[in-house]
Amino acid sequence: MQNIAQEPKVILKKYKKLLLQLDNDRSDRFSKVKKIYKFIDNHNDEIFKKDTICTKGCSYCCYMNVDVTEVEASYIAEYTKRPLNENINNSVHADISKYSGVPCPFLDIHNGSCTIYDFRPSVCRMYHVFESTDKCKEGEGQKEVNITSSSLIEPLFIDYLAHRLSNNEILKREHNGLRDIREWFK
């Protein structure tokens, strides 16, 4: 991970440039989501790809909390043609421990693969493990990424996705724009 030392300044500069482009972009919100995802994916390929041990079929992270913004849930719903939970505004934001051990609704439990991989939310794109999958089994995999830029930019992207691209005013105010993916898709 030779590039990580230079990361914070470089990634923040790139992030600010992207936000300026998005603010001046007249395309729809799903097009902006795609641009954010492309930015994250390019960043991951550049910095983490050769160092992460994450592989197709290793799905421990799919049993953890997966916070998703309204625009991301709508983007997934558009792609999958699967309806969003209509009562999400009326439900109490669940304790994240409620979903510990519960598979993501888009996990193919037979082969451990993500059925919406190309459309997966930002939190999934920014999750990396660099040591042992044993850390994931213990629910500690995310601790491996704390020194990386993903932990730096994730809150920035979540804020943009949740507050600037969301169509749901209630969620913006009351839940910081986030709900677990299992709440969006029952």
HUKAWO-V178428 format. One record per helix or strand of 2 or more residues. SS is the DSSP state (helix for helix, strand for strand). FROM is the first residue (numbers start at 1). TO is the last residue. Records with the same first field share a line. If there is no record, write none. Layout:
# HUKAWO-V178428
SS=FROM-TO + FROM-TO
This chain:
# HUKAWO-V178428
helix=4-24 + 29-47 + 60-63 + 70-80 + 96-99 + 117-119 + 122-125 + 133-137 + 141-145 + 149-164 + 169-174 + 181-184
strand=67-69 + 107-108 + 113-114 + 178-180
